[in-house]
Amino acid sequence: MPLWRKQWRVVPRAPQALFERYASFHPLVVQVLFNRGLTTVGEIQSFLDRTVSNDNPFDLQGMVEAVALIRNAIVGRQTIAVYGDYDVDGITATAIMTQTLESLGCAVLPYIPDRVEEGYGLNPEALQTLAEQDVRLLITVDCGTRSLDEIALARQLGMTVVITDHHHVGQVLPNANAVLNPRRADCVYPFKDLSGAGVAFKLAQALLRVNAQVPLPTTQFELAEETLLDLVALGTVADMVPLLGENHVLVQAGLEILNAALRPGLAALMQLKGIDPGKVQASTISFVLAPRLNAAGRVGEASTAYRLLVAPDLSTALPLARELESLNRERQELTTFVQEKARAMVLDMENEAPLLFAASSDFPAGIIGLAAGRLCEEFYRPVVVIEEGTPYSKGSARSIPEFHITEALDSMSDLFVRYGGHAAAAGFTIHTGRLLELQERLLVLAREQLVDVSLTPSLQVDAEVPLHELSWDTYRAMERLAPFGYGNPHPLLMSRGARVADPKAVGLDGRHLRFYVLDERGTRWSAIAFRQGDWIERLPDTVDLAYHLVRNDWNGRSYLQLKVQDIHPAQ
């Protein structure tokens, strides 16, 4: 689907009274915050000041019980296992919890399942192994809410179980001793969109604050909760939870820790990629750090990324960082292969199919989620990509806002061995013999729910702005809204009737387009359109642009640039 076929939806202008009430703010700041649903004095001021009115960890349902259980286990010298997940959110959550417990003098055993052999969530074989290692307290991070049978088994094996999770809650909670999940219907914690690392951090906060008041005799060293925020930022940005509310505050604080490069493992990764301390942004996590940490679980062992995060010094961390870089290159090659093969398969489906489905024994389980995500972006439809196996297959789904994929799986839960996820992403294990039934039921449901939906990708434009009104003041005003990411995207601006000058296809195989545009007053603006090099043969003399206003530093000078997201012939 050509990029120029995207629909542009310009958000209606905020009420004039809002601009008058907040006349001290740049009008674009007021407009963008209005677009994000922030309209009161308290909401706007909290967002800009990066504060939250209530972030007490003890408001999470089950927190008092969880802290008591963990402290009792530590005093009793019990072995505690932290059971995580193999993605960045799960790995960072595991590191947060293990480092907190170690500071309290606990014998802690981290466990991260193998994506290919074990799949998402708790599994009986792992629980049996942990029981044989005399684990008496099991803490899950970034998983567990959907693992009813596995939690029951853990209890039968004599384990006390504390769940920390943020995933969609089913009709029944597992029979754990404590379940920390802000999405619980009975949880009064005001912010519901924490990541798995965020929920683990709330438990770490509670443990450290109680220990500051009533120290355990086993305490090994004082751990400042702020030093865990770099891990929280990594997990939060990588898991694509909304960067609003408390997440916005946690990520900003975490970026400050990241930019100090205090954690040897992350310092090694930044050194390897030539990222200077002080230059890390949320986008650095999304496009540089997170893919390399994720590569370990996709084509290697997730424990490699975990060991990097908890590495005690640079000499230990650098070999691990190099290993992750190598794994990431392998991951990129496999992703291209799976994406192209899955793309050919979905193109063979009926033209109007509202949901795309591709399954093959050639698809590595660690890559299917990436391929599903890219196809979902390209075709603007829910996509399911599956690694066929014997007797079970593993699947990954990515979806669009109009189709809640985990609720869809809920409606056919009888098909799955295990599953879980969010509105936009889910994973599952299924008996291979039931794949055709899964495809048919998903297609029926998608036809029902998407019958009146225009399945065309769209861009939500925050504001239409004449090019001549852009300035460094505009850029600085927009930067007050950072960090940007899912739920708080970089403000997307639109300008009409820009005259094009000196277009060039640049990059490998001319993949990108670099050009200049002249505004209404003849001022020349630099523009770059990544992955849009195909425009070079058909670029009109005058265009409408949808873009981010960014700062470019080159050869010792800084200038403003238009990072073009889409191009339309001028209307």
C-alpha positions as CSV (number, residue, x, y, z in Angstrom):
1,M,0.0,0.0,0.0
2,P,1.7,3.3,-1.1
3,L,2.4,5.6,1.8
4,W,0.6,8.5,0.1
5,R,-2.7,6.6,0.5
6,K,-2.7,7.2,4.2
7,Q,-5.6,9.3,5.4
8,W,-4.7,12.4,7.4
9,R,-7.0,13.2,10.2
10,V,-6.4,16.7,11.6
11,V,-7.6,16.9,15.2
12,P,-10.2,19.7,15.6
13,R,-8.9,22.9,17.1
14,A,-9.2,23.2,20.8
15,P,-11.8,25.6,22.2
16,Q,-10.7,29.2,22.1
17,A,-11.4,29.4,25.9
18,L,-8.6,26.8,26.5
19,F,-6.0,29.0,24.6
20,E,-7.1,32.0,26.6
21,R,-6.9,30.2,29.9
22,Y,-3.4,29.0,29.2
23,A,-2.1,32.0,27.3
24,S,1.3,31.7,29.0
25,F,1.9,28.4,27.1
26,H,2.7,28.1,23.4
27,P,-0.5,27.5,21.5
28,L,0.8,24.3,20.0
29,V,1.5,22.9,23.5
30,V,-2.1,23.6,24.5
31,Q,-3.4,22.0,21.3
32,V,-1.3,18.9,21.6
33,L,-2.2,18.4,25.2
34,F,-5.9,18.8,24.3
35,N,-5.4,16.2,21.6
36,R,-4.0,13.8,24.4
37,G,-7.1,14.4,26.5
38,L,-5.5,16.8,29.0
39,T,-7.8,19.8,29.5
40,T,-7.7,20.8,33.2
41,V,-5.2,23.0,35.0
42,G,-4.1,20.0,37.2
43,E,-3.7,17.7,34.2
44,I,-1.7,20.1,32.1
45,Q,0.5,21.3,35.0
46,S,1.2,17.8,36.1
47,F,2.2,16.7,32.6
48,L,4.5,19.6,32.0
49,D,6.0,19.4,35.6
50,R,6.2,15.6,35.2
51,T,4.6,14.9,38.5
52,V,1.8,12.6,39.7
53,S,-0.6,13.4,42.5
54,N,-0.9,9.8,43.8
55,D,1.7,7.1,43.2
56,N,1.6,5.3,46.6
57,P,2.6,1.7,45.9
58,F,0.5,0.5,48.8
59,D,-2.6,1.6,46.9
60,L,-2.1,-1.4,44.7
61,Q,-4.4,-4.2,45.8
62,G,-2.5,-6.9,47.5
63,M,0.7,-4.9,48.1
64,V,0.5,-5.1,51.9
65,E,0.2,-8.9,51.7
66,A,3.0,-9.2,49.1
67,V,5.5,-7.1,51.2
68,A,4.7,-9.2,54.3
69,L,5.1,-12.5,52.5
70,I,8.4,-11.5,50.9
71,R,9.9,-10.1,54.2
72,N,8.8,-13.3,56.1
73,A,10.5,-15.4,53.4
74,I,13.7,-13.4,53.6
75,V,13.7,-13.6,57.4
76,G,13.1,-17.4,57.1
77,R,16.1,-17.7,54.7
78,Q,13.8,-19.2,52.1
79,T,14.9,-19.3,48.4
80,I,12.9,-16.9,46.3
81,A,12.5,-17.3,42.5
82,V,11.7,-14.4,40.2
83,Y,9.9,-15.7,37.1
84,G,10.0,-13.2,34.3
85,D,9.4,-13.1,30.6
86,Y,11.8,-13.1,27.7
87,D,11.1,-9.6,26.3
88,V,12.6,-6.3,27.4
89,D,9.7,-5.6,29.8
90,G,10.1,-9.0,31.4
91,I,13.8,-8.9,31.6
92,T,14.0,-5.5,33.1
93,A,11.3,-6.4,35.6
94,T,13.3,-9.5,36.6
95,A,16.4,-7.3,37.1
96,I,14.5,-4.8,39.2
97,M,13.1,-7.5,41.5
98,T,16.3,-9.5,41.8
99,Q,18.5,-6.5,42.6
100,T,16.0,-5.3,45.2
101,L,15.8,-8.7,46.9
102,E,19.6,-9.1,46.9
103,S,19.9,-5.7,48.6
104,L,17.7,-7.1,51.3
105,G,19.9,-10.1,51.8
106,C,17.8,-12.7,49.9
107,A,18.8,-15.8,48.2
108,V,17.1,-15.1,44.9
109,L,16.9,-17.3,41.7
110,P,16.0,-15.5,38.5
111,Y,14.2,-17.6,35.9
112,I,13.5,-16.4,32.4
113,P,11.8,-19.0,30.1
114,D,13.1,-19.9,26.7
115,R,10.8,-18.4,24.0
116,V,11.1,-21.4,21.7
117,E,11.1,-24.3,24.1
118,E,8.8,-22.9,26.8
119,G,6.8,-20.0,25.3
120,Y,5.1,-17.1,27.1
121,G,4.2,-17.3,30.8
122,L,4.6,-19.9,33.5
123,N,4.9,-23.6,32.5
124,P,4.7,-26.8,34.6
125,E,8.1,-28.1,33.8
126,A,9.8,-24.9,35.0
127,L,7.8,-24.9,38.2
128,Q,8.8,-28.5,38.9
129,T,12.4,-27.6,38.4
130,L,12.1,-24.6,40.7
131,A,10.4,-26.8,43.4
132,E,13.3,-29.2,43.1
133,Q,15.7,-26.3,43.8
134,D,13.8,-25.7,47.1
135,V,12.1,-22.5,46.0
136,R,9.4,-21.6,48.6
137,L,8.4,-18.2,47.3
138,L,7.7,-17.5,43.6
139,I,7.4,-13.9,42.4
140,T,6.2,-13.5,38.8
141,V,7.0,-10.4,36.9
142,D,5.3,-9.3,33.6
143,C,3.3,-12.6,33.7
144,G,1.0,-14.8,35.7
145,T,-2.4,-13.2,35.5
146,R,-3.6,-15.7,33.0
147,S,-1.7,-18.7,34.4
148,L,-4.5,-20.2,36.5
149,D,-3.5,-23.9,36.2
150,E,0.2,-23.2,36.6
151,I,-0.3,-21.1,39.8
152,A,-2.5,-23.9,41.2
153,L,0.4,-26.3,40.5
154,A,2.9,-24.0,42.2
155,R,0.7,-23.9,45.3
156,Q,0.5,-27.7,45.2
157,L,4.3,-27.9,45.0
158,G,4.4,-26.0,48.3
159,M,5.2,-22.5,46.9
160,T,3.8,-19.2,48.1
161,V,3.1,-17.1,45.0
162,V,3.1,-13.4,44.5
163,I,2.1,-12.2,41.0
164,T,3.2,-8.9,39.6
165,D,1.7,-8.3,36.1
166,H,0.0,-5.7,34.0
167,H,-1.7,-7.8,31.3
168,H,-5.4,-8.0,30.5
169,V,-7.2,-9.6,33.4
170,G,-9.5,-12.6,32.7
171,Q,-12.8,-13.4,34.3
172,V,-11.0,-15.2,37.2
173,L,-7.9,-14.3,39.0
174,P,-5.4,-17.1,39.7
175,N,-5.3,-18.5,43.3
176,A,-2.1,-16.8,44.2
177,N,-1.2,-15.5,47.7
178,A,-1.1,-11.9,46.3
179,V,-1.9,-10.6,42.8
180,L,-0.5,-7.1,42.0
181,N,-2.0,-5.9,38.8
182,P,-3.4,-2.4,38.4
183,R,-6.0,-3.7,35.9
184,R,-7.8,-5.7,38.6
185,A,-11.4,-4.5,38.9
186,D,-11.0,-4.2,42.6
187,C,-7.7,-2.3,42.5
188,V,-7.9,1.4,43.5
189,Y,-4.5,2.4,42.2
190,P,-5.3,5.4,40.0
191,F,-2.9,4.6,37.1
192,K,-3.8,1.5,35.2
193,D,-1.3,1.5,32.3
194,L,2.0,0.6,34.1
195,S,4.3,-1.8,32.3
196,G,5.5,-5.1,33.8
197,A,8.7,-3.3,34.8
198,G,6.5,-0.5,36.3
199,V,4.5,-2.9,38.5
200,A,7.7,-4.6,39.6
201,F,9.1,-1.2,40.5
202,K,6.1,-0.4,42.6
203,L,6.8,-3.7,44.6
204,A,10.4,-2.7,44.9
205,Q,9.4,0.8,46.1
206,A,7.2,-0.7,48.8
207,L,9.9,-3.2,50.0
208,L,12.6,-0.5,50.1
209,R,10.4,2.0,51.9
210,V,9.3,-0.5,54.5
211,N,12.9,-1.6,55.0
212,A,14.0,2.0,55.5
213,Q,11.5,2.2,58.4
214,V,12.0,-1.4,59.8
215,P,15.3,-2.8,58.4
216,L,15.6,-6.5,58.0
217,P,18.5,-8.0,59.9
218,T,19.6,-9.6,56.6
219,T,20.0,-6.3,54.7
220,Q,23.2,-6.3,52.6
221,F,23.3,-2.8,51.2
222,E,21.2,0.3,50.8
223,L,19.6,0.4,47.4
224,A,18.1,3.8,46.3
225,E,14.9,3.2,44.4
226,E,15.8,5.9,41.9
227,T,18.7,3.7,40.6
228,L,16.2,1.2,39.3
229,L,14.5,3.8,37.1
230,D,16.7,3.2,34.1
231,L,15.3,-0.3,34.0
232,V,11.8,1.0,34.4
233,A,12.3,3.4,31.4
234,L,13.6,0.5,29.2
235,G,10.7,-1.8,30.0
236,T,8.1,0.9,29.7
237,V,9.2,2.3,26.3
238,A,9.9,-1.2,24.9
239,D,6.5,-2.6,25.9
240,M,4.6,0.3,24.2
241,V,2.4,1.2,27.1
242,P,1.1,4.8,26.9
243,L,3.7,7.4,27.8
244,L,1.1,9.4,29.7
245,G,0.4,9.9,33.4
246,E,2.8,8.0,35.7
247,N,4.6,6.3,32.8
248,H,5.5,9.8,31.4
249,V,7.0,10.7,34.8
250,L,8.8,7.3,35.3
251,V,10.4,7.3,31.8
252,Q,11.6,10.9,32.1
253,A,13.2,10.1,35.5
254,G,14.6,6.9,34.0
255,L,16.1,8.7,31.1
256,E,18.1,10.9,33.5
257,I,19.6,7.8,35.1
258,L,20.2,6.3,31.7
259,N,22.0,9.4,30.5
260,A,24.3,9.2,33.6
261,A,25.4,5.7,32.3
262,L,25.6,4.4,35.8
263,R,24.7,0.8,34.9
264,P,27.7,-1.0,33.4
265,G,25.7,-3.1,31.0
266,L,23.8,-0.2,29.4
267,A,27.0,1.9,29.4
268,A,28.7,-1.0,27.4
269,L,25.8,-1.1,24.9
270,M,25.8,2.6,24.5
271,Q,29.6,2.6,24.0
272,L,29.3,-0.1,21.4
273,K,26.7,1.9,19.4
274,G,28.5,5.2,19.8
275,I,25.8,6.8,21.9
276,D,27.2,9.5,24.2
277,P,25.9,9.8,27.7
278,G,23.4,12.7,27.8
279,K,22.1,11.9,24.3
280,V,19.7,9.1,25.2
281,Q,16.0,9.7,24.4
282,A,13.0,7.5,24.4
283,S,13.6,6.9,20.7
284,T,17.1,5.6,21.6
285,I,15.4,2.9,23.7
286,S,13.0,2.1,20.9
287,F,15.4,1.8,18.0
288,V,18.8,1.0,19.5
289,L,18.7,-0.4,23.0
290,A,15.5,-2.4,23.1
291,P,16.0,-4.3,19.8
292,R,19.4,-5.5,21.0
293,L,18.1,-6.6,24.4
294,N,15.1,-8.3,22.7
295,A,17.3,-10.1,20.2
296,A,18.6,-12.3,23.0
297,G,15.2,-13.8,23.6
298,R,14.3,-14.0,19.9
299,V,17.3,-15.8,18.4
300,G,19.4,-16.7,21.5
301,E,18.9,-16.9,25.2
302,A,17.1,-14.1,27.1
303,S,19.4,-14.7,30.0
304,T,22.2,-13.0,28.0
305,A,20.3,-9.7,28.1
306,Y,19.5,-10.2,31.8
307,R,23.2,-10.8,32.6
308,L,24.1,-7.6,30.7
309,L,21.7,-5.6,32.8
310,V,23.0,-6.8,36.1
311,A,26.7,-7.0,35.1
312,P,28.9,-5.6,37.9
313,D,31.5,-3.8,35.7
314,L,32.3,-2.8,32.1
315,S,34.8,-5.7,31.5
316,T,32.0,-8.1,32.2
317,A,29.4,-6.2,30.2
318,L,31.3,-5.5,27.0
319,P,31.5,-9.2,25.8
320,L,27.8,-9.5,26.5
321,A,27.0,-6.3,24.6
322,R,29.0,-7.6,21.6
323,E,27.1,-10.9,21.7
324,L,23.8,-9.0,21.7
325,E,24.9,-6.9,18.7
326,S,25.7,-10.2,16.8
327,L,22.3,-11.6,17.8
328,N,20.6,-8.5,16.6
329,R,22.1,-8.8,13.1
330,E,20.9,-12.3,12.9
331,R,17.5,-11.2,14.1
332,Q,17.3,-8.6,11.4
333,E,18.0,-11.1,8.7
334,L,15.4,-13.6,10.0
335,T,12.8,-10.8,10.3
336,T,13.3,-9.9,6.6
337,F,12.9,-13.6,5.6
338,V,9.7,-14.1,7.7
339,Q,8.2,-10.8,6.8
340,E,8.6,-11.4,3.0
341,K,7.3,-15.0,3.2
342,A,4.3,-14.1,5.4
343,R,3.6,-11.1,3.2
344,A,3.4,-13.4,0.1
345,M,1.0,-15.7,2.0
346,V,-1.4,-13.0,3.1
347,L,-1.5,-11.5,-0.4
348,D,-2.9,-14.9,-1.5
349,M,-5.9,-14.4,0.8
350,E,-9.1,-12.8,-0.4
351,N,-8.7,-9.1,-1.2
352,E,-11.2,-7.9,1.4
353,A,-10.0,-10.2,4.3
354,P,-10.4,-8.1,7.4
355,L,-7.7,-10.1,9.3
356,L,-4.5,-11.6,7.9
357,F,-3.2,-15.0,8.9
358,A,0.1,-16.8,8.0
359,A,1.5,-20.0,9.4
360,S,4.6,-22.0,8.4
361,S,7.0,-24.4,10.0
362,D,9.8,-22.1,8.6
363,F,8.9,-19.2,10.8
364,P,11.1,-19.0,14.0
365,A,8.9,-18.3,17.1
366,G,11.2,-15.5,18.1
367,I,10.5,-13.5,15.0
368,I,6.8,-13.9,14.3
369,G,5.8,-11.0,16.5
370,L,8.1,-8.6,14.6
371,A,6.7,-9.8,11.2
372,A,3.2,-9.5,12.4
373,G,3.8,-6.0,13.6
374,R,5.3,-4.9,10.3
375,L,2.4,-6.5,8.3
376,C,-0.1,-4.9,10.6
377,E,1.4,-1.5,9.9
378,E,1.6,-2.1,6.1
379,F,-2.0,-3.4,5.6
380,Y,-3.8,-1.9,8.5
381,R,-5.4,-5.1,9.6
382,P,-5.1,-7.5,12.5
383,V,-2.3,-9.9,11.7
384,V,-1.6,-13.4,13.1
385,V,1.7,-15.1,12.3
386,I,2.3,-18.6,13.5
387,E,5.3,-21.0,13.8
388,E,3.7,-24.4,13.0
389,G,5.1,-27.2,15.1
390,T,4.3,-30.7,16.3
391,P,2.1,-31.2,18.2
392,Y,1.8,-27.5,19.2
393,S,2.2,-24.2,17.4
394,K,3.1,-20.8,18.7
395,G,1.5,-17.7,17.4
396,S,1.9,-13.9,17.7
397,A,-0.8,-11.3,16.9
398,R,-0.7,-7.6,16.3
399,S,-3.8,-5.5,15.9
400,I,-5.3,-2.1,15.1
401,P,-7.2,0.1,17.6
402,E,-10.6,-1.0,16.2
403,F,-10.0,-4.7,17.1
404,H,-9.0,-5.7,20.6
405,I,-6.9,-8.8,19.9
406,T,-6.8,-10.2,23.4
407,E,-10.6,-9.9,23.9
408,A,-10.9,-11.7,20.5
409,L,-8.8,-14.6,21.9
410,D,-10.8,-14.5,25.1
411,S,-13.9,-15.4,23.0
412,M,-12.3,-18.5,21.8
413,S,-10.1,-19.4,24.8
414,D,-11.1,-23.1,24.4
415,L,-8.6,-23.3,21.5
416,F,-5.5,-22.4,23.4
417,V,-3.0,-24.2,25.6
418,R,-2.1,-20.7,27.0
419,Y,-2.4,-17.1,25.8
420,G,-2.2,-13.5,26.9
421,G,-1.6,-10.0,25.8
422,H,-2.9,-6.5,25.4
423,A,-5.4,-4.7,23.1
424,A,-2.8,-4.4,20.4
425,A,-0.6,-7.5,20.8
426,A,-1.0,-11.1,22.0
427,G,0.8,-14.4,22.0
428,F,-0.5,-17.9,22.3
429,T,0.2,-21.7,22.1
430,I,-2.3,-23.9,20.3
431,H,-2.5,-27.5,19.2
432,T,-1.5,-27.5,15.5
433,G,-4.6,-29.5,14.6
434,R,-6.8,-26.5,15.6
435,L,-5.1,-23.8,13.5
436,L,-7.7,-23.9,10.7
437,E,-10.5,-23.5,13.3
438,L,-8.6,-20.6,14.8
439,Q,-8.3,-18.9,11.5
440,E,-12.0,-19.4,10.6
441,R,-13.3,-18.1,14.0
442,L,-11.0,-15.1,13.9
443,L,-12.1,-14.2,10.4
444,V,-15.8,-14.5,11.4
445,L,-15.2,-12.2,14.4
446,A,-13.2,-9.7,12.4
447,R,-15.9,-9.5,9.8
448,E,-18.5,-8.8,12.5
449,Q,-16.4,-6.1,14.3
450,L,-14.8,-4.4,11.3
451,V,-17.8,-4.4,8.9
452,D,-18.1,-0.6,9.0
453,V,-14.5,0.2,9.6
454,S,-12.3,1.8,6.8
455,L,-9.2,-0.4,6.9
456,T,-7.0,2.3,5.6
457,P,-3.9,3.5,7.6
458,S,-4.3,7.0,9.0
459,L,-2.2,9.7,10.5
460,Q,-3.6,11.8,13.3
461,V,-2.3,15.3,12.7
462,D,-2.0,17.4,15.8
463,A,-2.2,20.8,14.1
464,E,-1.9,22.5,10.7
465,V,0.9,25.1,10.8
466,P,2.2,27.4,8.0
467,L,5.9,26.7,7.5
468,H,6.9,30.3,8.1
469,E,5.5,30.1,11.7
470,L,8.0,27.4,12.7
471,S,11.0,28.5,14.8
472,W,13.3,27.4,17.5
473,D,10.7,28.6,20.0
474,T,8.2,26.1,18.4
475,Y,10.8,23.3,18.7
476,R,11.5,24.1,22.3
477,A,7.8,24.3,23.2
478,M,7.3,20.8,21.6
479,E,10.2,19.4,23.5
480,R,8.5,20.2,26.8
481,L,6.1,17.4,26.0
482,A,8.9,14.7,25.8
483,P,9.5,11.9,26.3
484,F,7.6,10.8,23.2
485,G,6.3,7.3,22.4
486,Y,3.2,5.2,22.3
487,G,0.2,7.2,23.6
488,N,2.2,10.4,23.5
489,P,3.6,10.5,20.0
490,H,6.0,13.2,18.8
491,P,3.6,16.1,17.7
492,L,2.7,15.6,14.1
493,L,2.3,18.9,12.2
494,M,1.0,19.5,8.7
495,S,1.9,22.3,6.2
496,R,0.2,22.8,2.8
497,G,1.6,24.0,-0.5
498,A,5.3,23.7,0.1
499,R,7.5,24.1,-3.0
500,V,10.0,21.2,-3.5
501,A,13.6,21.8,-4.3
502,D,16.6,19.5,-5.0
503,P,15.1,16.1,-4.2
504,K,17.5,13.2,-3.9
505,A,17.1,9.5,-3.2
506,V,19.7,8.6,-0.5
507,G,20.7,5.7,1.6
508,L,21.0,2.0,0.7
509,D,19.3,1.4,-2.7
510,G,17.9,5.0,-2.6
511,R,15.6,4.0,0.2
512,H,15.2,7.5,1.6
513,L,14.2,10.8,0.2
514,R,16.1,14.0,1.0
515,F,14.9,17.4,-0.3
516,Y,14.2,21.0,0.6
517,V,10.9,22.9,0.7
518,L,10.3,26.6,0.4
519,D,7.7,28.2,2.6
520,E,5.4,31.1,1.7
521,R,8.2,33.6,2.3
522,G,10.8,31.8,0.3
523,T,12.7,30.4,3.4
524,R,14.4,27.1,2.7
525,W,13.7,24.1,5.0
526,S,15.6,20.8,5.1
527,A,13.4,17.7,4.9
528,I,14.1,14.0,5.2
529,A,11.5,11.2,4.4
530,F,12.8,7.8,5.6
531,R,11.7,4.8,3.5
532,Q,10.0,7.0,1.0
533,G,12.7,7.1,-1.7
534,D,10.2,5.8,-4.3
535,W,8.8,9.3,-4.4
536,I,11.8,10.5,-6.4
537,E,10.3,9.6,-9.8
538,R,6.9,11.2,-9.1
539,L,7.4,14.0,-6.6
540,P,5.2,17.0,-7.5
541,D,6.6,20.5,-7.5
542,T,4.2,21.4,-4.7
543,V,3.3,19.1,-1.8
544,D,1.4,18.9,1.5
545,L,3.6,17.5,4.2
546,A,2.9,15.7,7.5
547,Y,6.1,15.9,9.6
548,H,7.8,16.1,13.0
549,L,9.9,19.2,13.7
550,V,13.3,17.9,14.8
551,R,16.7,19.2,15.6
552,N,19.6,18.0,13.4
553,D,23.2,18.4,14.6
554,W,25.8,18.1,11.8
555,N,29.4,19.3,11.4
556,G,29.3,21.4,14.5
557,R,26.0,23.3,13.7
558,S,22.4,22.7,14.7
559,Y,19.4,23.4,12.4
560,L,15.7,22.5,12.3
561,Q,14.6,19.8,10.0
562,L,11.3,18.4,8.9
563,K,11.2,14.6,9.5
564,V,8.5,13.8,7.0
565,Q,6.0,11.0,7.8
566,D,3.9,11.3,4.7
567,I,3.6,13.3,1.5
568,H,0.5,14.2,-0.5
569,P,0.4,16.2,-3.8
570,A,-0.7,19.7,-2.9
571,Q,-4.5,20.1,-2.7
